[in-house]
Amino acid sequence: MKSFYIILIFALIAGGSLAQNIVPNGSFELDTACPYALNQIYFCEGWATGNEGTPDYYNECDSSSSNGTYFAVPGNWMGYQRAFSGAAYAGFYGYSESPVADYHEYLMTKLPAMTPGVAYRVSMEVSLADSSGYESDGLGMLFNTYGAYPGVSTIPLAPQMNFSAAGVVTNTTGWTRLSGIFTPDSAYTYVVIGVFKDSSDIFKLQIKYPPLFHGFTYYYIDSIIVETVTNAGVPLVSNPLNINFYPNPLITGSATFSFDNPLGAPFNLQLYDILGHAVLQFPDVTTGSLKIYRDDLPDGLYFYCLTSGNGVTGRGKLKVGN
């Protein structure tokens, strides 16, 4: 079956060097003991289960099997995957046909209090475990102030970071990055990670026939990042080309994007929405200016990225509407 690599790229609004990941132990490297059995996410420093399910911890330090088929990295009971970084990662069921209807597992960690009204870049690396009988969607991040939820069913809340728009996660040979921008309305102190769709609502594709003992979707998770978007209101790199959007915000009519280009070199301009989807693309811009029309864009916040053969030249944002 053909694999589709679903990647949401927000490198265009990458913050400066001072941006700091507020997720403690976001790559699962720090542990209090080596995992040797199921449901030992608590061996990973700072991490716990986000409901009453049983997420798992994987670390190359596991020696419970001579051939590394249990809770080691890269080989373990769910498949074979190297860590995105370091020597460890976590794993959980996103969808399962048994043993309990609508069974879900979630990861959870405590954060320093987030600042309401400040934009945060949020991302995680995801890999579909080899043993999965299905590919599915529904992954997300839910921020709250009180921690875990009771039961083992779907948490009946909409996550602030909903990655369903990325579609079905299919990559079993590498890692898929899911990313976006989130501006909290409260001083959230926990993040819960998992699938926030009922089993009946999950979009899934069967990849093993018959599924037999593979009636589930299981994800490896690594490199959880929540960091402030630094310098969100100005271009995030130096501006030797005098890049400018005017007017900004764009209320009616059009805005002119301009930059110094005396030699007429080709540049590419892309405009992204807050979910990381490219909404407008202008290849081979050589004139140094072009118009963005209000009618082409719904109200909202957009991020632009100007690139040339030498890489990224400028980044910034455009607000459309009042």
N, C-alpha and C positions, 0 to 999 in steps of 0.2 A: 504494500500500500504506500502510495506516495506520501511523504512527510511534508508538512507545511510548517515553516519556521515563523512563529508569530512573535515579533519583537516590537515593543514600543520603545522608541529611542527618544530620550530627552537630553541627549548630550548637548543639543543646541542651547539649552539654558543652564548648562553646568555652572555651578557657582565657583567662586574663587577659592584659593588655597586655604582660606580661613574657615570654610564650611566644615562642620563637624558632625559626624554621625552620632545621633543621640541614642541609638539602640545599643544597649550594653551587650557585648559578646555577639554582635550581629552575624559573625561568620561561624559561630558555634565551636570556636577553638578552645575556649577555657572550660575545663571539666573538673569535677570533684572525684570522679572515678571513671574507669573505662566501662562502656556498655557491654553487657553480656546476655541480655534478655530483652523481651518486648517491654514497651512502656517505661523506658528509663530516660525520658527526656529530662527528668529532674537531675540526672547526672551532669547535664550541661548547665554551667553556671548562669543563673539569671533566667532560665527558661522553665516553663511549666505547661501543663495542658490548659487549653482555653475553655474546655467543658469537661465532661466526665469520660471522654474518649481516651484513647491510649496512643498518642504519637510516640515516635521512636527516635533514638539517637544513634548516630553512626560515627565511628572514629577509628582511624587506622591503628590505634593502640589496642583494639579488641583482639584477644588471642584465644577466644572461646572455641575456635575451630582452626585446625591446622591449614585448611585450604581457604579460609576467609569467607565462609558462606553465611555467616550470621549477622553480625553487626559491625563489621569492619568496613574500611574504605580502602580500595574501591569496590571489592567484591563483597556482597552480603546477600541475605536471604531474599531480597526483592530484585536483585539484578547486579549490574556492574556499572559504576559511575565514579569517576574521579571527582574530588571536591573542586568546586569552582575556584576556591582559594584555600590554602592551608591543607588540613588533614581531616576535616569533619563536616558533617551536615546533619540536618534533621529530616524526618519523613512522616507522612501521614496519609490516611485514606481520605480522598476527596469524594468518592462515590463507592458504595458497596451494596451488592444485592443481598448480603447476609452478614452477620447473623441477625441483625436487627433492622427492620425497615427504616429507611432514611437515616442510617448510621453515618455520622460525620465525626472527624477528628480535627482539632484545632491546636495551634501553637500559641503561646502567650508569653509576653515579657513586660516588665514594668519600665516606663520611660521617665526621664525628668519631665516635669510639667511643660507641656507645649504652650507656646505663646499665641493666644487668640489673635486672628487677623494677620498673622505672619505666614507667608507661603513656605511650604516645605516640599522638597523633592522626596518622593517615596519610591523605593524599588526593591525587587527581590529577584533572585535567580531561581529558576524552576526547571526540573528535569523529570520527565515521565519515566517511572521505573519499568524495567524490562518485563517484569511479571504482569503488568497491567493488562487486563483483557479489553479495556476501553480507553479511548481518548475522550476528554471531556473539558467543559468550561466551568465558569462559576467562581474562580479564585478571587479573593479580595482581602482587604485589610480593614478591620473595624477598630476604631479608636474609642476608648471609653475611660471612665474614672473609677470603675469599681471592680475590674478584673474578670474572673471566669464566670461562665454561665452553667446552669444545672442541666443534667440530662446528656444524652448522646445523639440527639436529633439536630437538625439544622438550627443554628442560631437564627431566630426569626426577626432579624434586623438587617437593614440595608447597610453594607459597609461604605464608609466614605470613599475608599479606593476600591472601585469595582472594575476588575480586569476582564469581565465577560466580553467587552467589546474587542478584546484581542483574539477572541475565538477559542478554538480548541488547541490545547497544548499537546504537541505531538512529538517533540524532540526527545529521543531516548539516548542519543549518542553524545549529546552535549547539553548546554544550558541555554534556556530562553530567559531573557530579561523582561520583566513586566514593570512598568514605570509610569509615573504620572506626578501631577502637582496637586497638593492638598492644602487648603487654608482652613485651619481649625476654628470653630466658633466657641470652643471651650478649652480650658487648660487640661487636656487629656493626659492621663498618666499610664495608660496601658494600650498595647496594640495586640489584637487577636487576629490570627492568620489562618485562613482555611477556605472552604467552599461555602458560599452563602446562598445556595439554591437547594430547595427540596429535591430529593432524588427523582421525583416525578417531573421536575422542571429542568433538570440538567440536560444540556445538549450533549449527547455522547455518541461516539462512533465505535462499533465493535471492531477490534483488531485481531482477536484470536477466535477461531472457529473450531469446535464449539468452545465457549469460555471455560467450561469445566470448573477448575479451581481458580479461574482468573476473572471472576465476575466483579471486578472492581477497577477503580482508578487510584493509583498510588503515586504520590509526588515526593521527590527529593527537593528540599528547600535549602538555599544557602545565601549568604551575603545580603542580609536584610539591612536596608539603609533608610533612615529618616533624617534629613538634614535641611537646614534652612537654605532657601535660595538667596544667595548673597547678591547684592547690587541689582535687585529685581527690576528697579525702575530705570536703569541705564544700560547701555551696551556692556556686556560682561567681559570684553577684551579691549585692548587699546583700540583707538579709533583714528588710525592714521589717514583713513580715506574720508573723514568728515561725514560719516553715515548719519542720515537724518530721515525721520518720518514727519511730515507736516501736512495737515494738523494731526495731532495725537492728543486726545482721542479723536477718532473719526466719527462725526455725528451725522453729517449729510454729505452727499456728493462724492468726493474722492479725496484721497490723501496721496501726496507725492513722496515716493521713496527716492532719495538722492544720495550720491556718493561721488567722490573724486575719482575719475577714471580717464586721465588725459591721454593715455595710450590706446584706449578702446579695447582693453583686454576683456575676455569673456568671464563673466561672473554668473553664478547661479543663486537665485533667491527663492527660499521656501518659507511658507507661512504655515504654522502648526496651531491646532487648537490645544486646549489644556489637557486633552487625553493623549496628545502626541500624534494625532492624525494630521497628515499633510493635507491642507485644504486648498492652497494655491501654490503653484510652482512656475517660476519664470527662468527657463534655462537660457544660457548664452546672452546675458544682458551686457551690452557694450556701450550704451549711450550715457550711462551715469545717472539716469533717472527713469522712473516709470510710475504709472498711476495705479493705485489700488482703489477699486470702486466699492462704495458702501453697499450697493445692492448685491454684491457677490458674497457678502459675509453676514451671518446672523450676529446679533448683539453678543458680546463676550470679550474675553481676553485672548489674544493671540501672541505667539512668539515667532520671531523671524530669525533666519540664519542665512548669512551671506557667505558663500564659499567661492574659492577660485582653485586653480591648479595647485596652489600652495597650501590649501587647507582652509579652515574657518577664518574668515576675515572680520566678521562682526556679528553680534547677537544682540537681541533686545526684544521689546514687546510693543504691541499695538493694541490699544483699547478701541473697541467698536461699540458705539451707542453711548447713551448717557450713563 
